[in-house]
Amino acid sequence: MTEDNHIREIPPEITNQANSKIKQWYFGIPWLTITVIIVCLAVRLLDNVAWGSLSLGPSMGLIPNRVLEGQIHRLLTHPFPQPGLWSLMLNLSIFLPLSRRIENSLGTVKYLYTLLITFTVVPGLIFLVLSELLNIFVEHNFIGIRGWILIFVSWECRVPRNINVLGIWNIASKLFPAFVMLTLVFLSLDSSILIYPIHLVLGYLFAHDRLGFLSLSTSRLENMESWRIFDHFRETPRFVRLSDVEPTLPLFNQNSTTETDTTLPPPQYTPSAEQLPKYAPTTQSPLNQPSSSDDPSNRVDTAAINAVIGLMDNPESRSLLSSILPNRRNQM
């Protein structure tokens, strides 16, 4: 028996199905999410090629003193460089599913504005002011997308419930973002001690719709969608229009119990007309429907029925009927 006989060929149907699911997953990644991933990978690649001589991290990171010297671009560019290769792979593996869901829920244009302004510039400005007032981390270079991830986790935890951590213990959803923040701070022990709490507060406010003063109106967002810069992407499946947004439940809601589950009434089942037995009464009374036949014998005498009902409501009539019916049964 040859060794080749032990090798079983994979049926082409399974291979085609797997390839179809992979393509569906890949081409289902929204435009802005995959753009951020490509930019982060490109920045890391350039850093490795330059061997530190032209490293983009120091020139793109958020350094408060450099921003005050006029390097305003740092407020926008600091999330894209990553501390290292392993940090890059870990951050992107967490960023991808969270960013994909929030872009599908907001739309590409609204997500672009929210990501760059609300999630990047605003926490950068707050960090700049606090670092100068407290005179700490003024020369520290803050980089990475973990601040975004912390905001995304806060948004996913907007529904009260318990979240299981590593199958060991349950944490209330309102405390889970703080748990994630403490973990990130422990892994870094640098300026993240100051800037991650800023992201945590912004994430909480965003998740509970408290940042409306920073958002744009729907008409302005629709006008932005018509900009020429989006002409090449607007008709692609990756571009999520405002009219195609899909509100989603929180990602961490699976296999967990919400606080409001016990107050919800159980779903009621209503059988269809085909599932009803033949002897089951219909919802419409025949008294209110005219007979389809012209035969007078098929017509219902409503006056007679009302008279019988009136007799049944009379106590004397009920006692008379009760005395007659037993005698009638004895005769039978």
C-alpha positions in Angstrom: 0.0 0.0 0.0 1.6 3.2 -1.2 1.8 6.4 0.8 -0.2 8.2 -1.8 -3.2 6.0 -1.0 -3.4 7.5 2.5 -3.8 11.0 1.0 -7.4 11.9 0.4 -8.2 14.6 -2.1 -10.4 17.4 -0.8 -13.6 17.5 -2.8 -13.7 20.5 -5.1 -17.1 21.6 -3.7 -15.5 22.2 -0.2 -12.6 24.0 -1.8 -14.8 26.3 -3.8 -17.0 27.0 -0.8 -14.0 27.9 1.3 -12.6 30.2 -1.4 -16.0 31.8 -1.8 -16.2 32.5 2.0 -12.7 33.9 2.1 -13.4 36.2 -0.8 -16.7 37.3 0.7 -15.0 38.1 4.0 -12.1 40.0 2.3 -14.2 42.0 -0.1 -16.6 42.7 2.8 -14.0 44.8 4.7 -15.2 48.4 4.4 -13.0 51.0 2.6 -11.8 53.1 5.5 -11.0 50.0 7.6 -8.8 48.4 5.0 -7.2 51.8 4.2 -6.1 52.3 7.8 -4.6 48.7 7.8 -2.7 49.4 4.6 -1.3 52.7 5.9 -0.1 51.1 9.2 1.6 48.3 7.3 3.2 50.7 4.8 4.6 52.9 7.7 6.0 49.8 9.4 7.5 48.6 6.1 9.2 51.9 5.5 10.6 51.9 9.0 12.1 48.5 8.4 13.6 49.5 5.1 15.0 52.7 6.4 16.8 50.9 9.3 16.0 53.8 11.6 17.7 56.5 9.5 14.4 57.8 8.2 12.1 56.3 10.8 8.6 57.7 10.6 7.7 57.0 14.2 9.5 60.1 15.7 8.3 62.3 12.8 4.6 61.2 13.0 4.2 60.6 16.8 2.4 62.9 19.2 5.1 64.9 21.0 3.5 67.9 22.8 6.5 70.2 22.5 6.8 69.4 18.8 3.2 70.2 18.2 3.6 73.6 20.0 6.6 74.3 17.7 4.2 74.1 14.7 4.2 70.4 13.7 0.4 70.3 13.7 0.4 67.2 11.5 1.3 65.0 14.5 -2.3 65.4 15.9 -3.5 63.4 12.8 -0.6 61.0 12.1 0.3 59.7 15.6 -2.0 56.5 15.4 -0.4 55.1 12.3 3.2 54.2 13.5 3.3 51.2 15.8 5.8 50.4 18.5 6.9 47.1 16.9 6.0 44.3 14.6 4.3 42.1 17.2 2.4 45.2 18.5 1.4 45.9 14.9 0.0 42.5 14.3 -1.8 42.4 17.6 -3.3 45.8 17.3 -4.5 45.2 13.7 -6.0 41.9 14.6 -8.2 43.6 17.2 -8.8 46.7 15.2 -10.1 44.9 12.1 -13.3 43.4 13.5 -14.1 46.4 15.7 -13.5 49.0 13.0 -15.4 46.9 10.4 -18.5 46.9 12.6 -18.5 50.5 13.5 -17.9 51.6 9.8 -20.9 49.5 8.8 -22.9 51.2 11.5 -21.9 54.8 10.8 -21.1 54.8 7.1 -17.7 55.5 5.5 -17.8 59.3 5.4 -19.2 59.7 8.9 -16.7 57.2 10.2 -13.8 59.0 8.5 -14.8 62.3 10.2 -15.4 60.6 13.5 -12.1 58.6 13.4 -9.9 61.6 12.4 -11.6 64.4 14.4 -13.4 62.9 17.4 -11.1 59.9 18.0 -7.7 61.4 17.0 -7.5 65.2 17.0 -9.7 65.8 20.1 -7.9 63.4 22.5 -4.6 64.7 21.1 -5.5 68.2 21.9 -6.6 67.3 25.4 -3.4 65.3 26.0 -1.4 68.3 24.7 -3.1 70.7 27.2 -2.8 68.4 30.2 0.8 67.5 29.5 1.8 71.2 29.3 -0.2 72.1 32.4 1.1 69.2 34.5 4.6 69.4 32.8 4.7 65.7 32.2 5.4 63.7 29.0 6.1 66.9 27.1 8.9 65.1 25.2 7.4 61.7 25.1 6.4 60.2 21.7 3.0 58.6 21.8 2.1 56.4 18.8 -0.3 53.5 18.0 -3.9 52.7 17.5 -4.6 51.3 20.9 -6.5 54.5 21.8 -8.9 53.8 18.9 -9.3 50.3 20.1 -10.2 51.5 23.6 -12.9 53.8 22.2 -14.2 50.9 20.0 -14.4 48.6 23.1 -16.3 51.3 25.0 -18.8 51.6 22.0 -19.2 47.8 22.0 -19.9 47.8 25.7 -22.8 50.3 25.5 -25.4 47.6 26.4 -25.4 46.5 30.0 -24.5 42.8 30.4 -21.7 40.6 31.8 -18.6 39.8 29.7 -16.7 36.6 30.3 -12.9 37.1 30.3 -10.8 34.0 29.4 -13.6 31.8 30.7 -12.5 32.6 34.3 -14.6 35.5 35.5 -17.4 37.8 34.4 -17.0 41.6 34.3 -19.9 44.0 33.9 -19.8 45.7 30.5 -19.6 49.2 32.1 -16.3 48.1 33.8 -14.8 46.1 30.9 -13.4 49.2 29.1 -11.6 50.2 32.3 -10.2 46.7 32.6 -8.9 46.9 29.0 -7.4 50.3 29.7 -5.5 49.1 32.8 -4.2 46.2 30.8 -2.9 48.5 28.0 -1.3 50.9 30.6 0.4 47.9 32.3 1.8 46.8 28.9 3.2 50.3 28.1 3.9 52.2 31.4 4.5 55.5 29.5 2.4 58.5 28.4 -0.5 56.1 28.0 -1.1 56.6 31.7 -2.4 60.0 30.8 -3.8 59.6 27.3 -5.6 56.3 27.6 -8.0 57.7 30.3 -8.8 60.4 27.8 -9.7 57.8 25.2 -11.8 55.9 27.7 -13.9 59.0 28.6 -14.4 59.9 24.9 -15.4 56.3 24.2 -18.0 56.3 27.0 -19.4 59.7 25.8 -19.5 58.5 22.2 -21.2 55.2 23.1 -23.9 57.1 24.9 -24.4 59.8 22.2 -23.0 62.6 24.4 -20.7 64.0 21.6 -23.4 65.4 19.4 -21.7 68.8 19.4 -18.7 67.3 17.6 -20.7 65.5 14.9 -22.0 66.8 11.6 -25.5 67.0 10.4 -26.9 64.3 8.0 -27.2 66.9 5.2 -23.5 67.9 5.5 -22.4 64.3 5.6 -24.5 63.5 2.5 -22.8 66.5 0.8 -19.4 65.1 1.7 -20.3 61.8 0.1 -20.7 63.6 -3.2 -17.2 65.1 -3.1 -15.0 64.3 -6.1 -12.4 62.7 -3.9 -14.8 59.8 -3.3 -15.8 59.4 -6.9 -13.5 56.4 -7.4 -14.7 54.6 -4.3 -18.4 55.6 -4.0 -19.7 52.9 -6.4 -17.5 50.1 -4.9 -19.0 47.5 -2.5 -16.5 48.6 0.2 -17.9 52.1 0.4 -20.7 52.2 3.0 -23.2 55.0 2.2 -25.2 56.7 4.8 -28.3 55.1 3.3 -26.8 51.6 3.6 -25.7 51.7 7.3 -26.6 48.6 9.3 -27.2 49.1 13.0 -25.5 46.2 14.8 -25.7 44.7 18.2 -22.6 44.9 20.3 -19.9 42.3 19.4 -19.4 41.2 23.0 -23.2 40.5 23.4 -22.9 37.0 22.2 -23.3 34.2 24.8 -24.0 36.8 27.5 -27.1 37.8 29.4 -28.2 41.4 29.5 -29.7 43.0 32.5 -32.9 43.6 30.6 -33.4 40.1 29.4 -35.4 39.0 32.4 -37.9 41.8 31.9 -38.6 41.0 28.3 -41.8 39.1 27.7 -41.4 35.7 25.9 -42.0 35.7 22.2 -45.6 34.8 21.3 -46.2 32.3 18.5 -49.1 32.9 16.2 -49.9 30.0 13.8 -50.7 30.7 10.2 -54.1 29.9 8.6 -52.5 26.8 7.0 -51.3 25.5 10.4 -54.8 25.8 12.0 -56.8 22.5 12.3 -59.9 22.2 10.2 -62.2 22.4 13.2 -60.5 25.5 14.6 -62.7 28.6 14.7 -61.8 31.5 12.4 -61.0 35.0 13.7 -64.1 36.4 12.0 -67.5 35.6 13.3 -70.0 34.2 10.8 -72.7 36.4 12.3 -71.0 39.4 10.8 -70.5 37.9 7.4 -73.2 37.6 4.8 -73.9 34.2 3.5 -72.4 33.4 0.1 -75.5 31.3 -0.9 -78.8 32.7 -1.9 -80.7 29.9 -0.2 -82.7 31.5 2.7 -82.1 28.3 4.8 -78.4 29.1 4.9 -78.9 32.6 6.3 -78.4 33.1 10.0 -81.3 34.5 11.9 -79.5 36.9 14.2 -82.8 38.0 15.9 -83.4 34.4 17.0 -79.9 34.0 18.3 -80.1 37.3 20.3 -83.4 36.1 21.8 -81.8 32.8 23.0 -78.9 34.8 24.5 -81.4 37.0 26.3 -83.2 34.0 27.7 -79.9 32.5 28.9 -79.1 35.8 30.7 -82.4 35.6 32.6 -82.1 33.6 35.9 -85.6 32.3 35.8 -85.0 31.0 32.3 -81.8 29.2 33.3 -83.6 27.5 36.3 -86.4 26.4 34.0 -83.9 24.9 31.5 -82.0 23.1 34.2 -85.2 21.5 35.4 -86.3 20.4 31.9 -83.0 19.0 30.7 -82.6 16.3 33.3 -86.1 15.1 32.7 -85.4 15.1 29.0 -82.3 12.9 29.5 -84.3 10.4 31.7 -86.9 10.0 28.9 -84.1 9.3 26.4 
